[in-house]
Amino acid sequence: MQLRYVFSELGNGLRRNLSMHIAVILTLFVSLTLVGLGVLFQLQADKAAAHWGSQLQIQVALCNAEDSNPACASEVTDAQRDAVTAVIDENPEAAGWDLETKEQAFAKVKELYGPEKFEGENAVLTAEDMPESLWVELEEPEEYQGIVSAVKGLDGVAGIRDMRRYIEPIVGTIDTLTKFSIATAAFLVVAALLLVANTIRLAAFARRKEIGIMRLVGASTLYIALPFLLEALVTALLGVLLATGALAAFMYFGIEQRGQDRLQFIPWIGMEQYVVAVVVIAVLGPLLTVLPTLVLTRKYLKV
């Protein structure tokens, strides 16, 4: 296979249909950016839910030795904790519970506000200052009054927090943004597929005589289609690079500069989640161009 010829045809194809390729790249750029934003929004909702609990959970805060709550005379004892969990196990509204230790609660606080505030001799808080908590999973999100009344007032219980009033508005907003991003991206993906089809059709029409000669001399379908596949790959890579840059700008200006500075109580996504979104669009981009090209070249390259 003469690679020099293939790359020469790649350059000619890109120049010949430059405006169409630019349209494909821009459409891919916008659609992949929206897909990436949808992934980031979903990961943000998951991170918030992991920190505060889901909409099917309530938090039973247990007494701490340093607690100023009048209901707490001292640190919760093992017997008191066992009595609370026994009440939870017997309640039909509860599907189960998980114990959050002092160390786990302290790790959440450090992740939210930054570990530098909680290190050294002048640390604002230590693990011993944090209370233990029981995260109670509900059978139904709206049926919780029974478990609240059963646990409230028990020895060793500092208070009960309905975490849904924290998480529901935030997760609801994020879910709406996620659905909007994915729905808009789906329309643009269809547009990108149509543009890819038109690009291949026009390119094949412009080279119809050359393709006919190559068929007569015995050139394989792969050899004829390879320039088209490389064109599709180039447009996909450019679209992915532009979308990656847009997501990086969103992470910097939207999350780091605005979100983390103004809303410090929210556990924000970071580099790990950004990498996940980039991997998703890096896989999706070539699939949206190369796969349709493989299918359509079999139709348009027949002479």
C-alpha positions in Angstrom: 0.0 0.0 0.0 1.5 3.4 -1.0 1.2 5.5 2.1 2.5 8.5 0.3 -0.5 8.4 -2.1 -2.9 7.9 0.9 -1.7 10.9 2.7 -1.6 12.9 -0.5 -5.3 12.1 -1.0 -6.0 12.9 2.7 -4.6 16.4 2.2 -6.5 16.9 -1.1 -9.7 15.7 0.5 -9.4 18.0 3.4 -8.8 21.0 1.1 -11.4 20.0 -1.4 -14.2 19.9 1.2 -12.7 22.4 3.7 -16.0 24.2 4.5 -17.8 20.9 5.1 -15.0 19.6 7.3 -15.1 22.8 9.3 -18.8 22.4 9.8 -18.3 18.8 11.0 -15.6 19.9 13.4 -17.7 22.7 14.9 -20.7 20.5 15.2 -18.6 17.8 16.9 -17.0 20.4 19.1 -20.3 21.7 20.4 -21.9 18.3 20.8 -18.9 16.7 22.5 -18.6 19.7 24.8 -22.3 19.3 25.8 -21.7 15.5 26.4 -18.7 16.3 28.5 -20.7 18.8 30.5 -23.4 16.3 31.0 -20.8 13.8 32.4 -19.3 16.5 34.7 -22.8 17.5 36.0 -23.6 13.9 36.7 -20.3 13.3 38.5 -21.0 16.5 40.5 -24.4 15.2 41.6 -22.8 11.9 42.6 -20.1 13.7 44.6 -22.6 15.9 46.4 -24.8 12.8 47.1 -21.8 10.9 48.4 -20.9 13.8 50.8 -24.4 14.6 52.1 -26.2 11.4 51.5 -28.8 10.6 49.0 -32.5 11.7 49.0 -33.3 8.4 50.6 -31.2 9.0 53.7 -31.4 10.8 57.0 -28.5 11.4 59.4 -28.7 10.5 63.0 -25.9 12.5 64.8 -24.6 10.8 67.9 -23.3 12.6 71.0 -19.7 13.8 71.2 -17.7 14.6 74.3 -17.2 18.2 73.1 -20.9 18.6 72.1 -22.6 21.6 73.7 -26.0 20.1 72.9 -28.0 19.8 76.2 -29.2 16.4 75.1 -25.6 15.1 75.3 -24.1 14.7 78.8 -21.1 12.8 77.5 -19.7 10.8 74.5 -22.1 8.2 73.2 -21.5 4.8 74.7 -21.4 1.4 72.9 -24.6 0.5 74.8 -26.4 3.7 73.7 -25.3 3.2 70.1 -26.5 -0.4 70.1 -29.9 0.7 71.5 -30.3 3.3 68.7 -29.4 0.9 65.9 -31.8 -1.7 67.4 -34.6 0.8 67.2 -33.6 1.6 63.6 -33.5 -2.1 62.7 -37.1 -2.6 64.0 -38.6 0.3 62.2 -40.3 -0.6 58.9 -39.4 2.8 57.3 -35.7 2.0 57.6 -34.1 -0.1 54.9 -30.7 -0.2 56.7 -28.0 2.0 58.2 -24.3 2.7 58.0 -22.1 4.0 60.8 -19.9 7.0 59.9 -16.9 7.1 62.2 -15.1 10.2 63.5 -12.3 9.6 61.1 -14.7 9.3 58.1 -16.5 12.5 59.1 -13.2 14.3 59.5 -12.0 13.1 56.1 -15.2 14.6 54.5 -14.5 18.0 56.2 -10.9 18.0 55.0 -12.0 17.2 51.5 -14.6 20.0 51.5 -12.5 22.8 53.0 -9.0 21.7 52.3 -6.6 19.7 54.5 -4.3 22.6 55.2 -6.7 24.1 57.8 -6.8 20.9 59.8 -3.0 20.1 60.1 -0.4 21.2 62.6 -0.7 22.4 66.2 -3.3 25.1 65.5 -5.7 22.9 63.6 -9.3 24.2 63.6 -10.6 20.7 64.2 -9.3 17.2 64.8 -10.9 13.8 64.3 -11.8 13.7 68.0 -14.0 16.8 67.6 -16.2 15.2 65.1 -19.3 13.2 66.0 -20.2 9.8 64.9 -23.3 9.5 62.7 -25.7 6.8 61.6 -26.8 7.2 58.0 -30.3 5.7 57.8 -31.5 4.4 54.4 -35.2 4.9 53.9 -37.6 2.5 52.2 -39.5 5.5 50.7 -38.2 9.1 50.5 -41.4 10.6 51.8 -41.9 8.2 54.7 -39.5 9.1 57.5 -41.6 10.7 60.3 -41.9 7.3 62.1 -38.1 6.7 62.2 -37.5 10.3 63.3 -39.9 10.1 66.2 -38.6 6.7 67.2 -35.0 7.8 67.4 -35.4 11.4 68.5 -34.8 11.7 72.3 -32.9 8.4 72.7 -29.8 8.5 74.9 -26.7 9.2 72.9 -28.6 11.0 70.0 -27.5 14.6 69.5 -30.0 15.3 66.7 -31.5 14.2 63.4 -30.8 15.9 60.1 -33.0 15.5 57.1 -30.2 15.7 54.5 -32.8 15.8 51.7 -33.3 19.6 52.2 -29.6 20.1 51.5 -29.2 17.7 48.6 -32.6 17.8 46.8 -32.4 21.4 45.4 -28.7 21.0 44.3 -29.1 17.6 42.8 -32.4 18.6 41.2 -30.7 21.6 39.5 -27.7 19.5 38.4 -30.0 16.8 37.0 -31.9 19.4 35.0 -28.6 20.7 33.5 -27.4 17.1 32.8 -30.6 16.2 30.9 -30.5 19.5 29.0 -26.9 19.0 28.0 -27.4 15.4 26.9 -30.7 16.1 25.0 -29.1 19.0 23.1 -26.0 17.0 22.4 -28.2 14.2 21.0 -29.6 16.6 18.4 -26.2 17.8 17.5 -24.8 14.3 17.2 -27.5 13.6 14.6 -26.5 16.8 12.7 -22.9 15.6 12.8 -23.8 12.2 11.4 -25.7 13.9 8.5 -22.7 16.2 7.8 -20.3 13.2 7.8 -22.6 11.4 5.3 -22.8 14.5 3.0 -19.0 15.0 3.2 -18.4 11.4 2.1 -21.0 11.6 -0.6 -19.5 14.8 -2.1 -15.9 13.5 -1.8 -16.8 10.3 -3.5 -18.6 12.1 -6.3 -15.6 14.4 -6.9 -13.3 11.4 -7.2 -15.7 9.1 -9.0 -13.5 8.8 -12.1 -10.4 8.1 -10.1 -12.2 5.5 -8.0 -13.4 3.8 -11.1 -9.9 3.5 -12.5 -8.6 2.2 -9.1 -11.4 -0.4 -9.2 -10.4 -1.5 -12.7 -6.7 -2.0 -11.7 -7.7 -4.1 -8.7 -7.4 -1.7 -5.8 -9.0 -3.0 -2.6 -11.9 -1.3 -0.9 -9.8 -0.6 2.2 -7.1 1.1 0.0 -9.8 3.3 -1.7 -11.6 4.1 1.6 -8.5 4.8 3.7 -8.2 8.5 2.8 -11.9 8.9 3.8 -11.3 7.2 7.1 -8.3 9.4 7.8 -10.3 12.5 7.0 -13.0 11.3 9.5 -10.3 10.6 12.1 -8.7 14.1 11.7 -12.0 15.9 12.0 -12.8 13.8 15.1 -9.5 14.5 16.8 -9.9 18.3 16.1 -13.4 18.2 17.5 -12.2 16.3 20.6 -9.3 18.7 21.2 -11.6 21.7 21.0 -14.1 20.1 23.3 -11.3 19.2 25.8 -10.2 22.8 25.8 -13.8 24.0 26.4 -14.2 21.6 29.3 -10.9 22.7 30.8 -12.1 26.3 30.6 -15.3 25.3 32.3 -13.4 23.6 35.1 -11.1 26.6 35.6 -13.5 29.5 35.2 -16.8 27.8 36.3 -15.6 25.5 39.1 -12.2 26.8 40.4 -12.7 30.5 40.0 -16.4 30.8 40.8 -17.8 27.7 42.4 -15.1 26.8 44.9 -14.6 30.4 46.0 -18.3 31.3 46.4 -19.9 28.0 47.5 -17.3 26.4 49.7 -19.9 24.2 51.4 -20.4 22.1 48.2 -17.9 19.3 47.5 -16.8 20.2 43.9 -15.5 18.0 41.2 -11.8 18.1 40.3 -9.2 16.7 38.0 -10.3 13.1 38.4 -13.8 13.8 37.1 -12.4 16.0 34.3 -10.3 13.1 33.1 -13.3 10.9 33.1 -15.3 13.4 30.9 -12.3 13.7 28.5 -12.0 9.9 28.2 -15.7 9.7 27.3 -15.6 12.4 24.6 -12.2 11.0 23.3 -13.9 7.7 22.7 -17.2 9.1 21.4 -15.7 11.6 18.9 -14.0 9.0 16.7 -17.0 6.7 16.9 -19.2 9.4 15.6 -17.1 9.9 12.5 -15.1 6.7 11.8 -18.0 4.2 12.2 -20.4 6.1 9.8 -17.5 6.5 7.4 -16.9 2.7 7.4 -20.6 2.1 6.7 -21.1 4.8 4.1 -18.0 4.2 2.1 -19.3 0.8 1.2 -22.2 2.5 -0.4 -20.7 5.6 -2.0 -17.5 4.0 -3.3 -19.2 1.4 -5.4 -18.7 2.2 -9.1 
